[in-house]
Structures are given as structure tokens and as C-alpha cells.
Amino acid sequence: MEIDRLLAVLSADQKKLLHDFIAQFVTHERQALIDKVLPYRTRRLAVVLENIYQPHNASAVLRSCDLFGVQDVYIIETKYEYQVNRDIALGSAQWLTLHRYQQPGRRDLAACAADLRAAGYTLAATTLRPGSVPLNSVPVDQKIALLFGTEQHGLSDEAHDLADTWVHIPMMGFTHSFNFSVSAALCLYDLSNKVRQSDVSWSLSPAEARDIKIGWLLNSATRPEALLLHFIRQHKIEGDFSWLKTVEEKYGTDQSG
């Protein structure tokens, strides 16, 4: 669902109205769970997945992001389309903010790196190449975006070139690497703990928390797109909402009573 496109044109007061409207269609138990989880979410860390073609591995990473409270995942799919393995992800994708880059030369790895830097992130490429530093030596005084590549080939040369630093997980065994999704889980566990134990402000801002909560409420409601369409028309919200056209065709013009 493209809720961010709607939130971008709403005022703070309209977002409050949207929150209260959607909440009517979500159980008290789910709302209580949302309020319990939300304070632990952070945007001090982010994950970048570069052309991951194994759905089970990519889905396991999404699950780890949710479990460690990392909200944002940037997905580069200029070569391979990302697909969720529902049995492994266990619905975690609906609680994360997925940023998808699918157009070579426009919305691609370079564009993703530029967006992350504009948001204040340091780009850390996970790699076994010489010159990488141990993960436990990475400072957390700046926001960190961890870059992961495929299990077989790792990150591309371009990803290594775009990164600000290279990091690795120290290993003492005969084999040379962890499974890709295991590597991501270990990195997230280590850095999320360091972030939360540090003096940096790692919590979401009130505005970020509000917008994410609206998205979570929508994902918890039945036929959320139909509810959005009703809200847009009721409050005469202006904008390009053509992405809701299929909802109108399926459900009609008013589904909220």
C-alpha cells in the first residue's frame, strides 16, 4: 500500500483525523500491541539489500529487522525482483518501511546511496574484502545503513565503491562466511544493542511515530484501501490517488458506512 503518498499531502490535523478514523476499525488488542512495539522502533539503523534473488534469505532479513526494531529496509532490485517468502517473513514486511529501487539509471543503487546520505546515514558495506573493519569497532554516533549482497557473490563493486566504510564479522572457524541472513541478524543484534545502550537519541520523532502508527493501523484493518478512499473523499483531499482506482472498481465508492 502506498500510504506514504497520502501522508505526504496531509497536514498534521488531517493525519490526526486519519489516525482516529482508521483506529475505529482495529481491535483494542491490536492497538495495544502497536503501542507496545512502537517505542522500540529506530531509524538510527537501516538495511540495504542489493539484488537479493533468494526469497527465503531476504524474507529472513525482514523478520530480523522487525525483531530488532529496525524500521527501514532499502531494496535494490534492478536485476532481480524482490519477493517475500511468507512462511519465513511471518508478516514482518507489513510492519517495516520498504524503499524500493527498481529502475536502472534512475532509481538504482546510486540513487539509494544518495537518498541515504541526504538522510544522514553512513554507508557500511558488509564484506570479506581486505581493508574491512570488525563490526564491533563500528561507532554508532552517526546513523548507519548496512549494505548486504547475495550469498554467493556478496556486494557489487559499485556498492563497495559507494560505501563509506567496509565491515566484517570476526570469524574463528574453518569456513569463510556466515549464511547471508545469519550475517544480517548478527549485525543487527550487535549494532541495535550498541545504539540503545549509547547516549544517542535513537527513538523515532513524534511525527515519525505518528506516520508509522497510521500505516500499522491500516495494515491491521480489513480492506484498508477502501477506508482510505472513503477518508479522501469525505475530507476532500486533493492529490493523485490513481493508485486507489482499482479499489473503487472492486469495492465501489463508499465502504465505511
C-alpha positions as CSV (number, residue, x, y, z in Angstrom):
1,M,0.0,0.0,0.0
2,E,1.3,3.5,-0.9
3,I,0.3,5.2,2.3
4,D,3.3,7.5,2.2
5,R,1.9,9.2,-0.9
6,L,-1.2,10.2,1.0
7,L,0.6,11.2,4.2
8,A,2.9,13.5,2.2
9,V,-0.1,15.7,1.3
10,L,-1.9,15.7,4.7
11,S,-1.5,18.3,7.4
12,A,-0.8,17.3,11.0
13,D,-4.5,17.9,11.8
14,Q,-5.6,15.7,8.8
15,K,-3.2,12.9,10.0
16,K,-4.8,13.0,13.4
17,L,-8.2,12.7,11.8
18,L,-7.0,9.8,9.7
19,H,-5.5,8.1,12.7
20,D,-8.7,8.3,14.7
21,F,-10.8,7.2,11.7
22,I,-8.8,4.1,11.0
23,A,-8.5,3.2,14.7
24,Q,-12.2,2.6,14.7
25,F,-11.7,-0.5,12.5
26,V,-8.8,-2.0,14.5
27,T,-9.3,-4.2,17.6
28,H,-8.2,-2.8,21.0
29,E,-5.8,-5.8,21.4
30,R,-4.0,-4.9,18.2
31,Q,-3.8,-1.2,19.1
32,A,-2.3,-2.1,22.5
33,L,0.3,-4.3,20.7
34,I,1.1,-1.4,18.3
35,D,1.6,1.0,21.3
36,K,3.8,-1.6,23.0
37,V,6.1,-2.1,19.9
38,L,6.3,1.4,18.5
39,P,8.6,2.9,21.3
40,Y,11.3,0.4,20.4
41,R,11.5,1.3,16.7
42,T,14.5,3.2,15.5
43,R,15.8,4.9,12.3
44,R,19.4,5.1,13.6
45,L,20.0,1.9,11.6
46,A,18.8,0.9,8.2
47,V,19.4,-2.1,5.9
48,V,20.1,-2.1,2.2
49,L,19.6,-5.4,0.2
50,E,21.3,-5.4,-3.2
51,N,19.6,-7.6,-5.8
52,I,18.9,-10.4,-3.5
53,Y,17.3,-13.2,-5.5
54,Q,16.8,-15.8,-2.8
55,P,13.3,-15.0,-1.3
56,H,13.9,-17.1,1.8
57,N,17.1,-15.2,2.7
58,A,15.6,-11.7,2.0
59,S,12.5,-12.6,4.0
60,A,14.5,-13.8,6.9
61,V,16.3,-10.4,7.0
62,L,13.0,-8.6,7.1
63,R,12.0,-10.7,10.0
64,S,15.2,-9.8,11.8
65,C,14.7,-6.1,11.1
66,D,11.3,-6.3,12.7
67,L,12.5,-8.2,15.7
68,F,15.4,-5.8,16.4
69,G,13.2,-2.7,15.8
70,V,14.9,-1.5,12.6
71,Q,12.2,0.2,10.6
72,D,13.7,0.9,7.2
73,V,14.8,-1.5,4.5
74,Y,16.1,-0.3,1.2
75,I,15.7,-2.9,-1.6
76,I,17.7,-2.6,-4.8
77,E,16.0,-4.8,-7.4
78,T,17.4,-3.5,-10.7
79,K,18.4,-7.1,-11.6
80,Y,16.1,-9.3,-9.5
81,E,12.7,-8.5,-8.3
82,Y,12.3,-8.9,-4.5
83,Q,9.8,-11.5,-3.4
84,V,8.5,-12.2,0.1
85,N,8.5,-15.8,1.4
86,R,5.5,-15.6,3.7
87,D,6.4,-18.7,5.6
88,I,9.7,-17.2,6.7
89,A,8.8,-13.5,6.9
90,L,5.8,-14.2,9.1
91,G,4.1,-11.0,8.0
92,S,7.1,-8.8,9.1
93,A,7.1,-6.8,5.8
94,Q,3.8,-5.1,6.8
95,W,5.5,-3.6,9.9
96,L,8.5,-2.2,8.0
97,T,9.0,0.7,5.7
98,L,10.3,-0.7,2.4
99,H,12.0,1.6,0.0
100,R,12.2,0.0,-3.4
101,Y,14.7,1.0,-6.2
102,Q,13.8,-0.7,-9.5
103,Q,14.9,1.5,-12.3
104,P,18.5,1.2,-13.7
105,G,19.9,4.6,-14.2
106,R,17.2,6.4,-12.2
107,R,16.1,4.5,-9.0
108,D,19.1,2.3,-8.5
109,L,21.9,1.7,-6.0
110,A,23.5,5.1,-6.7
111,A,20.1,6.9,-6.1
112,C,19.6,4.9,-2.9
113,A,23.0,5.8,-1.6
114,A,22.3,9.5,-2.4
115,D,19.0,9.3,-0.5
116,L,20.6,7.6,2.5
117,R,23.4,10.2,2.7
118,A,20.8,13.0,2.4
119,A,19.1,11.4,5.4
120,G,22.3,11.5,7.4
121,Y,23.4,7.8,7.1
122,T,26.9,6.4,6.9
123,L,27.0,3.5,4.4
124,A,28.7,0.4,5.8
125,A,29.3,-2.4,3.3
126,T,29.4,-5.9,4.8
127,T,32.2,-7.7,3.1
128,L,35.1,-10.1,3.4
129,R,37.4,-8.0,1.3
130,P,40.8,-6.8,2.8
131,G,40.5,-3.4,4.4
132,S,37.2,-4.1,6.2
133,V,37.0,-3.3,10.0
134,P,35.4,-5.6,12.6
135,L,31.8,-5.0,13.2
136,N,32.3,-4.4,16.9
137,S,34.6,-1.4,16.2
138,V,32.0,0.5,14.2
139,P,31.0,3.7,16.1
140,V,27.3,4.4,16.4
141,D,27.5,8.2,16.8
142,Q,26.1,8.5,13.3
143,K,23.2,6.8,11.6
144,I,24.3,3.6,9.9
145,A,23.0,1.9,6.8
146,L,24.2,-1.7,6.4
147,L,24.6,-3.0,2.9
148,F,24.2,-6.7,2.1
149,G,24.7,-8.5,-1.2
150,T,23.9,-12.0,-2.4
151,E,25.1,-15.1,-0.5
152,Q,27.1,-16.3,-3.5
153,H,28.7,-13.1,-4.8
154,G,28.3,-10.6,-2.0
155,L,28.0,-6.9,-2.8
156,S,28.8,-5.5,-6.2
157,D,31.9,-3.4,-6.9
158,E,29.7,-0.4,-7.2
159,A,28.3,-1.0,-3.7
160,H,31.9,-1.3,-2.3
161,D,32.8,2.0,-4.1
162,L,29.8,3.9,-2.8
163,A,30.2,2.7,0.8
164,D,31.9,5.0,3.4
165,T,33.3,2.0,5.3
166,W,33.6,-1.8,5.0
167,V,32.8,-4.0,7.9
168,H,33.0,-7.8,8.7
169,I,32.0,-10.1,11.4
170,P,35.1,-11.7,13.0
171,M,35.2,-15.5,12.5
172,M,37.5,-18.1,14.0
173,G,36.4,-21.3,12.2
174,F,37.5,-23.1,9.0
175,T,34.6,-21.9,6.9
176,H,34.9,-18.4,5.4
177,S,31.4,-16.8,5.9
178,F,28.1,-17.0,7.6
179,N,24.8,-17.6,5.8
180,F,23.6,-14.2,4.4
181,S,20.5,-13.9,6.6
182,V,22.6,-15.0,9.7
183,S,25.1,-12.3,9.0
184,A,22.4,-9.7,8.8
185,A,20.9,-10.9,12.1
186,L,24.2,-10.8,13.9
187,C,25.0,-7.3,12.6
188,L,21.6,-6.0,13.6
189,Y,21.8,-7.6,17.0
190,D,25.2,-6.1,17.7
191,L,24.5,-2.6,16.4
192,S,21.0,-2.3,17.7
193,N,22.2,-3.1,21.2
194,K,25.1,-0.6,20.9
195,V,22.7,2.1,19.7
196,R,20.2,1.6,22.5
197,Q,23.0,1.5,25.1
198,S,24.6,4.6,23.8
199,D,23.8,8.3,24.6
200,V,22.5,9.0,21.1
201,S,18.8,9.7,20.5
202,W,17.7,6.6,18.8
203,S,13.9,6.8,19.2
204,L,11.5,7.9,16.4
205,S,10.4,11.5,16.4
206,P,6.8,12.1,17.3
207,A,6.0,12.8,13.7
208,E,7.7,9.6,12.5
209,A,6.0,7.6,15.2
210,R,2.6,9.0,14.2
211,D,3.0,8.3,10.5
212,I,4.3,4.7,11.1
213,K,1.4,4.1,13.5
214,I,-1.1,5.1,10.9
215,G,0.5,2.7,8.5
216,W,0.3,-0.1,11.0
217,L,-3.3,0.6,11.8
218,L,-4.1,0.5,8.1
219,N,-2.3,-2.9,7.8
220,S,-4.4,-4.2,10.7
221,A,-7.7,-3.1,9.3
222,T,-9.9,-5.0,6.9
223,R,-9.9,-3.5,3.3
224,P,-7.6,-0.6,4.3
225,E,-7.6,0.8,0.7
226,A,-11.4,1.2,0.8
227,L,-11.1,3.0,4.1
228,L,-8.5,5.4,2.6
229,L,-10.7,6.1,-0.4
230,H,-13.6,7.0,1.9
231,F,-11.4,9.3,4.0
232,I,-10.0,11.1,1.0
233,R,-13.5,11.8,-0.4
234,Q,-15.0,12.7,3.0
235,H,-12.3,15.3,3.7
236,K,-11.9,16.4,0.0
237,I,-8.2,15.6,0.0
238,E,-6.6,16.8,-3.3
239,G,-3.8,14.8,-5.0
240,D,-3.1,12.0,-7.4
241,F,-4.7,8.9,-5.9
242,S,-4.9,6.9,-9.1
243,W,-3.3,4.0,-7.2
244,L,-6.6,3.6,-5.4
245,K,-8.6,3.3,-8.7
246,T,-8.6,-0.5,-8.6
247,V,-10.1,-0.3,-5.1
248,E,-13.0,1.8,-6.3
249,E,-13.6,-0.6,-9.2
250,K,-13.6,-3.6,-6.8
251,Y,-15.5,-2.2,-3.8
252,G,-17.4,0.8,-5.1
253,T,-17.3,4.4,-3.8
254,D,-18.1,4.0,-0.1
255,Q,-17.3,1.1,2.1
256,S,-17.2,2.6,5.6
257,G,-20.8,3.3,6.2
